[in-house]
Amino acid sequence: MKVALIGYGSMGKLIRARAEEKGHEIAVVLDSSDAAMPADRSASKLASCDAAIDFTAAEAVPRNVEACMIAGIPLVEGTTGWNAERDEIERIVRNGDGAMVFGANFSIGVNIFYRIADYAAVLISKFPEYEAFIEEQHHSRKKDSPSGTALKLQEILSGHSQRDIPVTSTRAGNIPGTHRVGFDGPADQILLKHTARSREGFAAGAILAAEWVIGRRGIFEFSDVIDEVGQYRLR
């Protein structure tokens, strides 16, 4: 697979290393010096690739999506914070007859955590004395608050509760990404926790998504990838 990296910060470098370990080729890298390049010029650089992976900034997402659709290659969108532009971005993908995988979090472990939280919420919904809550912590450099992962967890839990699900966010120091889902009752508390030890999980998930989306058309969440790959591995 020939991969284009859009953004070449710490995540881009990690994805490159992980992709090359798996035998993939990083054919194109667009870094900060290319950020002002019009979408059609970016597309001309991307056209030789099989898929692109974007970890840049929320404001760059529409232009990057457009560039990939012009180039005719699928995009794995790892950037968060662009939900307000979602309708426009989905329109660009549909009009370009292209493909995109996006997600609040590309960690395979976090996506398994989503399933665990969902199942727990189903069980606990039978016992209304328990109230759900979400806590998330990240390093002080993380811009969005609450995190996209916390908002996804809130969406999952809200599907099984009539109550508002509170989210508490902390940004300080070098805290690794940590998410807790709790269910508090009058006599006890149930607490589920996921802690990211490194960004390796995000890189592995992004590459998995790129491998999966080639040859497809449409807009997919990373959870669609996990569901299909997970079912295959359980056979």
C-alpha positions in Angstrom: 0.0 0.0 0.0 1.3 3.5 -1.0 0.3 5.9 1.8 0.2 9.7 1.9 0.7 11.3 5.2 -1.0 14.7 5.7 0.7 16.2 8.7 4.1 15.2 9.8 4.2 15.9 13.6 4.7 13.2 16.2 1.7 11.2 15.0 2.8 11.4 11.3 6.3 10.1 12.2 4.9 7.3 14.3 2.5 6.2 11.6 5.4 6.2 9.1 7.5 4.0 11.3 4.6 1.6 11.9 3.5 1.5 8.3 7.1 0.8 7.0 7.4 -2.0 9.6 4.3 -3.6 7.9 5.8 -3.3 4.5 3.8 -0.2 3.3 5.4 2.7 1.4 5.1 6.3 2.5 4.9 7.8 -0.9 4.0 11.4 -0.1 4.3 13.6 3.0 2.5 16.9 3.2 3.8 18.9 6.2 3.2 22.3 7.7 5.0 24.0 4.8 2.2 22.7 2.5 -0.6 23.9 4.7 -1.5 26.9 2.5 -1.4 24.9 -0.7 -4.8 24.9 -2.6 -6.7 21.6 -2.6 -6.1 21.0 -6.3 -2.3 21.3 -6.0 -2.3 19.0 -3.0 -4.4 16.5 -5.0 -1.8 16.4 -7.7 0.7 15.2 -5.2 -1.7 12.7 -3.6 -2.9 11.0 -6.8 -0.2 8.4 -6.9 -1.2 7.0 -3.5 -3.6 4.3 -2.5 -4.8 6.1 0.7 -4.1 9.1 2.8 -3.9 9.5 6.6 -4.6 13.0 8.1 -3.5 14.0 11.6 -3.3 17.8 11.3 -5.7 20.5 12.7 -9.5 20.8 12.6 -9.5 23.9 10.4 -7.5 22.0 7.8 -9.9 19.1 7.5 -12.3 20.4 4.8 -9.4 21.3 2.5 -7.7 18.0 3.1 -10.9 16.0 2.4 -11.4 18.0 -0.8 -7.8 17.3 -1.9 -8.2 13.6 -1.4 -11.6 13.5 -3.3 -10.0 15.4 -6.2 -7.1 12.9 -6.2 -9.5 10.0 -6.1 -8.0 8.3 -3.0 -9.7 7.4 0.3 -8.9 9.3 3.5 -8.4 8.2 7.0 -9.3 11.3 9.1 -7.6 11.2 12.5 -8.1 14.8 13.4 -10.9 15.7 15.8 -12.7 19.0 16.6 -14.4 19.4 13.2 -17.9 18.2 14.0 -19.4 21.6 13.2 -18.2 21.1 9.6 -19.4 17.5 9.4 -22.4 18.1 7.0 -20.1 20.0 4.5 -17.4 17.4 4.7 -19.8 14.5 4.1 -21.1 16.5 1.1 -17.6 16.7 -0.3 -17.1 13.0 0.1 -20.4 12.1 -1.5 -20.0 14.5 -4.4 -16.5 13.1 -5.0 -17.8 9.5 -4.9 -15.0 8.9 -2.6 -14.4 7.3 0.8 -13.4 8.4 4.3 -13.0 6.8 7.6 -13.2 9.0 10.7 -13.4 8.5 14.4 -13.2 10.2 17.7 -10.3 7.9 18.5 -8.3 5.5 16.3 -7.0 3.4 19.2 -8.2 -0.2 18.8 -8.3 -0.5 22.6 -10.5 2.6 22.9 -12.9 1.2 20.4 -13.1 -2.1 22.3 -13.7 0.1 25.4 -16.7 1.7 23.6 -18.3 -1.8 23.2 -17.6 -2.6 26.9 -19.2 0.7 28.0 -22.2 0.1 25.7 -22.8 -3.3 27.1 -22.4 -2.1 30.7 -24.9 0.7 30.0 -27.5 -1.8 28.6 -27.2 -3.9 31.8 -27.3 -1.0 34.2 -30.2 0.7 32.4 -32.4 -2.0 34.1 -31.4 -0.5 37.5 -32.3 3.2 37.5 -30.8 3.9 40.9 -27.4 3.9 39.2 -26.3 7.2 37.5 -23.7 7.3 34.8 -20.8 9.8 34.5 -17.6 10.2 32.4 -14.2 11.6 33.5 -11.4 12.3 31.1 -7.8 13.5 31.6 -5.2 14.6 29.0 -1.9 16.6 28.9 -2.1 20.4 28.9 -1.3 20.6 25.1 -4.5 18.9 24.1 -6.8 21.6 22.6 -10.3 20.1 22.5 -12.2 19.7 25.8 -14.1 17.5 26.3 -12.2 15.1 24.1 -13.8 13.5 21.1 -13.5 10.2 22.9 -15.4 11.5 25.9 -18.2 12.9 23.6 -18.5 9.5 21.9 -18.8 7.8 25.2 -21.4 10.3 26.2 -23.3 9.5 23.0 -23.1 5.8 23.7 -24.3 6.1 27.3 -27.1 8.6 26.4 -28.6 5.9 24.2 -29.5 3.9 27.3 -30.4 6.6 29.8 -33.0 9.3 30.1 -30.6 11.3 32.3 -28.0 13.8 31.1 -24.6 12.2 31.3 -22.0 14.6 32.8 -18.5 14.8 31.5 -15.6 16.1 33.5 -12.4 17.2 31.8 -8.9 17.8 33.1 -5.9 19.3 31.2 -2.6 19.3 33.1 1.0 18.4 32.7 1.8 15.3 30.8 -1.2 13.1 31.8 -1.7 10.3 29.3 -5.1 10.0 27.7 -7.4 8.5 30.4 -11.1 7.9 30.2 -13.4 6.6 32.9 -17.0 5.6 32.7 -18.7 5.3 36.1 -22.1 4.1 37.3 -22.8 5.4 40.8 -25.5 3.8 43.0 -26.6 4.3 46.6 -24.4 1.4 47.9 -21.6 1.1 45.5 -19.9 2.3 42.3 -18.8 0.6 39.1 -15.9 2.1 37.3 -14.5 1.2 33.8 -11.2 2.8 32.8 -9.0 3.0 29.7 -5.5 4.6 29.8 -3.4 5.1 26.7 0.3 4.4 27.5 1.5 5.6 24.1 0.3 6.8 20.7 1.2 3.4 19.2 -2.5 2.4 19.4 -3.6 5.4 17.3 -1.0 4.6 14.7 -2.0 1.0 14.5 -5.6 1.9 14.1 -5.0 4.5 11.4 -3.0 2.0 9.3 -5.7 -0.7 9.8 -8.3 1.8 8.6 -6.3 2.7 5.6 -5.9 -1.0 4.6 -9.6 -1.5 5.1 -11.0 1.5 3.2 -9.2 0.9 -0.1 -11.7 0.0 -2.8 -14.7 1.2 -0.8 -17.1 4.1 -1.3 -18.8 6.1 1.4 -18.4 7.6 4.8 -17.4 5.2 7.7 -16.6 5.5 11.3 -13.6 3.6 12.7 -16.1 1.5 14.7 -17.2 0.0 11.3 -13.7 -1.1 10.7 -13.4 -2.6 14.2 -16.8 -4.4 13.8 -15.8 -6.0 10.5 -12.3 -6.9 11.4 -13.3 -8.2 14.8 -15.9 -10.5 13.3 -13.4 -11.8 10.8 -10.9 -12.5 13.6 -13.5 -14.3 15.7 -14.2 -16.8 12.9 
